[in-house]
Amino acid sequence: MEVEPILSELEAKRAAGWAAPDLKALAVRLLHESDRRFDWTGIYELAEDGVLRLGSFVGAPTEHTEIPVGRGVCGTAVAEARDVNVPDVRALENYLACSLETRSELVVLIRTRERIYAQIDIDSHTPGAFDPATEAAVRQVAEALAAIYEAEAEP
């Protein structure tokens, strides 16, 4: 997965004055297109009420548009303030299946210091799809998005 073109495109569009929602949608699309193993890619945003709400995504529609913190892989990542890479979702008891075809999932938090704004959630039909290099590349995109969320949150 080539992360530099994604980061360059995001920075160019940000410098050109694109709005935050458009930048988030662009990041999701570019991430999704960067790796054929990515079957569903989206952002869940953490609301003040402690619920993750689905934002931009690419892939099949999901019934999981709201996920409480602590529930499923996405909610657990926020509750434990850590990224989660699940090589085989069938091995989890608390897995919220978006698709019966999903075999692995990667959740990378979008955060600055201790503040979690959102997360990138990627599902794959391939078991063990997210190697350390892929996880590191997605983390770089999450860091770029964190700057966008931070700027958006400033008064």
Buried (B, 14 or more C-beta within 10 A) or exposed (E): BEBEEBBEBBEEBBEEEBEBEEBBBBBBBBBBEBBEBBBBBBBBBBEEEEBBBBBBBBBEEBEBEEBBBBBBBBBBBBEEEEBBBBBEBEEBEEBBBBBEEBBBBBBBBBBEEEEBBBBBBBBBBBEEBBEEEBBEBBBBBBBBBBBBBBEEEEE
